[in-house]
Amino acid sequence: MTSIFTLLLTQERKKITILNESKFDFKMVNMSISSIKFKKILLDQFIELIRFDTKNMIEESTLALSEIPSSLTFEELLAAKDRGDQLFWIYTHENQLAGYCWIEERKNSLFLASLVISPKNRNKKIGRQILKKLDEIAIEKKISLCSLAVSALNYPAMHLYFSHGYQIVQCNPDYFGSVDPGKFRLLMEKQMGSTEFKYKNIEKIYIHCNDKVGIGKALANGFIGTEFSIKKKNQLEEGVLLFCRFQVMFQAPVGQAFEDNALSFKRLAVSR
């Protein structure tokens, strides 16, 4: 029986995977979602993309420098193009450039490799619309899993991903490796569709977003991150994560040995 989660254990390189999975075509050029439009990023626009990424991801980021990844490079964009990754400009209904997204297909999953929205276009539910489109693509292609990586201190992104059904299943203290060392990232997944399992919450703990050791220990002990909230302390905002551990209750068909499904205390997606 296959696992519910496709664990992201491969070595990553700056927002892209080194896996050479099957190529695909979303046929999303100029498609609109409510008030936004997608336009495919062409090869001769890669330099423009790098400039946009540098300005909006680095220069105008609210994150600490230690949390911000280095800018895109022309070489990795070429590698993404060769793999068949999909890169799209995102425009508002007024035809103003709002950001870009980078979508990659892995084996049985879609990975949101990068999502950057310009500061003046944030808090307009653009990110939510992009995640909805990712869901639609996964359903259309019969892909069971959507995944992404995020800094634990990127509170707006954390709130967005949790509200859309993503959960923390793993962490990586050196996500980008030698290319950009020391960047701690949470790996989040969303299971598409329903499962055949029933489960019950048997334990929960709260961990601060900046407690990397605590987060790592919780995940290693079978917990998954299910909720995010912000607490105020001495006029400062602190992000707090709720981690839960579940016991899975199976309804095995008559005549099927229960041992075939003995996966209690495994990390499973919680339907929202």
C-alpha positions in Angstrom: 0.0 0.0 0.0 1.5 3.3 -1.0 2.1 6.0 1.6 -0.2 9.0 1.8 2.7 11.4 1.6 5.4 11.6 -1.0 8.3 12.7 1.3 10.5 15.4 -0.2 13.8 13.8 0.6 15.8 14.7 -2.5 18.6 17.3 -2.4 17.2 20.6 -3.5 18.9 23.4 -5.5 17.5 26.9 -5.2 13.8 26.6 -5.8 14.2 23.8 -8.3 14.6 20.1 -8.1 17.5 18.1 -9.7 15.1 15.3 -10.5 14.3 14.9 -14.2 10.7 13.8 -13.9 8.2 13.7 -16.7 7.6 16.9 -18.6 4.2 18.4 -19.0 2.3 21.3 -20.4 -0.4 23.1 -18.5 -1.6 25.1 -21.5 -2.1 28.1 -19.2 -0.9 30.9 -21.4 -3.1 33.9 -21.0 -5.6 32.0 -18.8 -7.4 34.2 -16.3 -8.6 33.4 -12.8 -11.0 35.9 -11.6 -9.0 39.2 -11.5 -5.6 37.8 -12.5 -4.0 36.5 -15.7 -1.2 34.1 -16.4 1.3 34.7 -19.2 4.1 32.2 -19.9 7.6 33.6 -19.2 9.7 33.3 -22.4 13.4 32.6 -22.7 14.2 36.2 -23.7 12.4 37.4 -20.5 14.7 35.5 -18.1 16.8 38.6 -17.4 13.7 40.6 -16.6 12.5 37.8 -14.3 15.8 37.8 -12.5 15.5 41.6 -11.9 12.0 41.2 -10.7 12.9 38.4 -8.3 15.9 40.4 -7.0 13.8 43.5 -6.4 10.7 41.9 -4.9 12.2 38.8 -3.1 15.3 40.5 -1.8 15.3 44.2 -1.8 11.7 44.7 -0.6 11.4 41.6 1.5 10.2 41.9 5.1 12.2 38.9 6.1 15.5 39.0 7.8 18.5 38.6 5.5 19.3 35.2 7.0 15.9 33.9 5.7 16.0 35.3 2.2 17.3 33.1 -0.6 19.7 34.4 -3.1 18.2 35.6 -6.4 17.5 33.4 -9.4 20.3 32.7 -11.9 20.1 32.4 -15.7 21.6 28.9 -15.5 18.9 27.5 -13.2 16.2 29.1 -15.3 17.6 27.4 -18.4 17.7 24.1 -16.5 14.0 24.6 -15.5 13.1 25.2 -19.1 14.9 22.1 -20.2 13.0 20.0 -17.7 9.7 21.4 -18.8 8.9 23.5 -15.7 6.2 26.1 -16.1 7.0 29.8 -15.3 4.3 32.4 -15.5 4.0 36.1 -15.1 1.0 37.1 -13.1 -1.0 40.2 -14.1 -3.9 42.0 -12.4 -7.2 42.8 -14.2 -5.6 46.2 -15.0 -2.8 44.4 -16.9 -0.2 45.4 -14.2 2.6 43.0 -13.5 1.9 41.6 -10.0 4.4 38.7 -9.7 5.4 35.4 -11.0 5.1 31.7 -10.2 7.1 28.6 -10.9 5.4 25.2 -11.1 7.1 21.9 -11.4 5.7 18.4 -11.8 7.3 15.7 -9.8 6.3 12.0 -9.6 2.7 12.0 -8.5 2.9 15.6 -7.2 3.0 19.3 -8.2 5.6 21.4 -6.5 5.2 25.2 -6.2 8.9 26.0 -6.6 8.5 29.8 -6.3 5.8 32.4 -5.8 6.7 36.0 -5.6 4.2 38.9 -5.5 5.2 42.5 -5.6 4.6 44.5 -2.3 2.0 46.8 -3.7 0.0 43.8 -4.9 0.0 41.8 -1.7 -3.0 41.3 0.5 -5.2 41.2 -2.6 -5.8 37.4 -2.5 -3.6 36.9 -5.5 -1.7 34.1 -3.8 -4.9 32.4 -2.9 -6.1 32.4 -6.5 -2.7 30.9 -7.6 -3.1 28.1 -5.1 -6.6 27.4 -6.4 -5.3 27.1 -9.9 -2.7 24.7 -8.7 -5.5 22.6 -7.2 -7.4 22.7 -10.5 -4.3 21.5 -12.4 -3.7 18.7 -10.0 -7.3 17.5 -10.2 -7.2 17.7 -14.0 -4.0 15.7 -14.3 -5.2 13.3 -11.5 -2.2 14.2 -9.3 -2.8 13.4 -5.7 -0.4 15.8 -4.0 0.6 19.5 -4.0 3.7 20.6 -2.1 5.9 23.7 -1.5 8.7 24.9 0.8 8.5 28.1 3.0 10.4 29.9 5.7 9.0 29.4 9.1 9.3 33.2 9.7 7.4 34.2 6.6 4.1 34.7 8.5 1.9 36.0 5.6 2.9 33.0 3.5 2.4 30.6 6.4 -1.1 31.9 7.0 -1.9 31.6 3.3 -0.7 28.0 2.9 -2.4 26.8 6.1 -5.7 28.4 5.2 -5.6 26.6 1.9 -5.2 23.2 3.4 -1.4 22.7 3.4 0.4 21.1 6.4 3.9 20.8 7.6 5.3 17.3 7.1 9.0 17.8 7.1 11.7 20.4 7.6 15.2 20.9 6.1 17.8 23.0 8.0 19.9 23.5 4.9 17.3 23.5 2.1 19.3 25.0 -0.7 22.6 23.2 0.2 25.9 24.7 -0.7 24.4 27.1 -3.2 22.8 29.1 -0.4 23.7 27.4 2.9 21.9 27.6 6.2 18.4 28.3 5.0 15.8 26.5 7.2 12.6 25.6 5.3 9.4 23.9 6.2 8.1 21.4 3.6 4.3 21.6 3.3 1.9 19.3 1.5 -1.8 19.2 0.6 -3.5 15.9 -0.2 -5.9 16.2 -3.0 -9.3 14.5 -2.6 -10.4 12.3 0.2 -8.7 9.3 1.8 -10.0 5.9 2.9 -8.8 6.5 6.5 -10.3 7.6 9.7 -8.1 9.1 12.4 -8.2 10.7 15.8 -5.9 13.4 17.3 -4.0 11.8 20.2 -1.5 14.5 21.1 -0.8 18.2 20.3 1.9 20.7 21.1 2.6 24.3 20.3 6.0 25.5 19.0 7.3 28.9 18.2 8.1 29.4 14.5 11.7 30.4 15.4 12.3 27.2 17.4 14.0 25.2 14.7 15.1 22.5 17.0 11.7 22.0 18.5 10.1 21.8 15.0 12.6 19.3 13.9 12.0 17.1 17.0 8.2 17.2 16.6 8.4 16.1 13.0 10.9 13.4 13.7 8.4 12.0 16.3 5.5 11.7 14.0 3.8 15.1 14.4 2.5 17.2 11.5 2.0 21.0 11.6 -1.7 21.7 11.3 -2.3 25.3 12.3 -0.6 28.7 12.4 -1.4 31.7 14.7 0.2 34.9 15.8 0.6 35.8 19.4 1.6 39.3 20.7 4.2 39.6 23.4 5.6 42.9 24.6 4.2 44.6 21.4 6.0 42.1 19.2 4.3 39.5 17.1 5.4 35.9 17.4 4.3 33.1 15.1 3.2 29.9 16.8 2.6 26.5 15.1 0.3 23.7 16.3 1.7 20.2 15.8 -0.6 17.2 16.1 0.0 13.5 16.1 -2.8 11.2 14.8 -3.7 7.6 15.3 -5.2 6.3 12.1 -8.2 4.0 12.2 -8.7 1.9 9.1 -11.8 0.3 7.8 -10.3 -2.7 6.0 -12.5 -4.6 3.6 -13.8 -8.0 4.8 -11.2 -10.7 4.5 -8.3 -8.3 4.3 -5.7 -8.6 7.1 -5.5 -5.6 9.3 -1.7 -6.0 9.3 -1.7 -4.8 5.7 -2.8 -1.4 6.9 -0.9 -1.2 10.2 0.3 2.4 9.8 -0.7 3.9 13.1 1.1 7.1 14.2 2.1 7.9 10.6 1.9 11.5 9.4 -1.3 11.9 7.4 -3.0 14.8 5.8 -6.0 16.1 7.6 -9.1 16.9 5.5 -10.2 20.5 5.8 
